[in-house]
Amino acid sequence: MKKIASIIALAGLLALPALAADKEVTITGEGMCAKCALHETDTCQNVIQTQEDGKTVTYYLAQNDVSKAFHHDNLCKKTEKVTATGTVSEEGGKKILTVSKIEAAK
């Protein structure tokens, strides 16, 4: 019986990061193009760089309609302070932000 309780408790703990990943966050930082400004990708992709605990953290924006619509006129070939809201996941050691809203910071 103790083994079953331990397994259930462990399963609950493992599920917590998955639930936390669906929580929306708002990030403000320098928005730029991963291709044009950072020379990290072969195609244009929005990124936001921000300071967290004294370190620069780069969030790569997932290619969705919101991100693509904002890119060309606002971040391709220039840098602009932006505020974005969305969910964060991690892929290959990179933070991926799937935005539901992005705008120039006020």
C-alpha positions in Angstrom: 0.0 0.0 0.0 2.9 2.4 0.8 4.3 1.7 -2.7 1.1 2.7 -4.4 0.9 5.9 -2.3 4.5 6.7 -3.2 3.8 6.1 -6.9 0.7 8.4 -6.8 2.6 11.1 -5.0 5.5 10.9 -7.5 3.1 11.1 -10.4 1.5 14.2 -8.9 4.9 15.8 -8.6 5.8 15.0 -12.1 2.6 16.6 -13.4 3.3 19.9 -11.7 5.8 21.2 -14.3 3.4 20.4 -17.1 0.7 22.4 -15.4 3.1 25.3 -14.8 4.0 25.4 -18.5 0.5 26.3 -19.4 0.4 29.4 -17.2 0.6 32.7 -19.1 3.5 35.0 -18.4 4.2 38.6 -19.5 7.8 39.4 -20.6 9.2 42.8 -21.4 12.6 43.1 -23.1 14.4 43.9 -26.3 12.6 42.3 -29.3 14.7 41.5 -32.3 15.1 39.1 -35.2 17.1 35.9 -34.5 18.4 36.0 -38.1 19.0 39.7 -38.8 20.2 40.9 -35.3 21.6 37.8 -33.6 22.7 35.8 -36.7 21.5 32.6 -35.0 19.0 31.2 -37.4 18.6 30.8 -41.2 15.1 32.3 -41.3 13.6 35.3 -39.5 12.2 34.6 -36.1 11.3 37.0 -33.3 13.2 36.8 -30.0 13.0 38.7 -26.8 16.0 39.3 -24.7 15.5 40.2 -21.1 17.4 40.3 -17.8 16.7 37.7 -15.2 18.8 37.4 -12.0 21.5 39.5 -13.7 21.7 37.3 -16.8 20.5 37.8 -20.3 17.8 35.3 -21.2 16.6 34.9 -24.7 13.0 33.8 -25.5 12.5 32.5 -29.0 8.9 33.2 -30.1 7.0 30.3 -31.6 6.0 30.9 -35.2 2.3 31.6 -34.8 0.0 34.2 -36.5 0.5 36.7 -33.6 4.3 36.5 -33.8 4.5 36.6 -37.6 2.1 39.6 -37.9 4.3 41.6 -35.5 7.6 40.6 -37.1 8.0 42.4 -40.4 7.0 45.9 -39.5 8.4 45.9 -36.0 11.4 43.7 -35.5 13.0 42.6 -38.8 16.2 44.5 -39.2 15.7 46.6 -36.0 15.4 46.2 -32.3 12.5 47.5 -30.2 11.4 47.2 -26.6 8.4 44.9 -26.5 6.0 43.4 -24.1 4.6 39.9 -24.9 2.2 37.6 -23.1 2.1 33.9 -23.7 3.2 30.5 -22.4 6.8 29.3 -22.0 8.2 25.9 -22.8 11.7 24.6 -23.3 13.0 22.9 -26.5 16.6 21.9 -27.0 17.7 24.0 -24.1 16.0 27.1 -25.5 13.1 29.0 -24.0 10.1 29.1 -26.4 7.4 31.7 -25.9 4.1 31.0 -27.6 2.6 34.5 -27.7 -1.0 35.4 -27.5 -0.3 39.1 -27.5 2.8 41.2 -28.4 3.1 45.0 -28.6 5.7 47.8 -28.4 6.5 48.5 -24.7 5.1 51.8 -23.4 
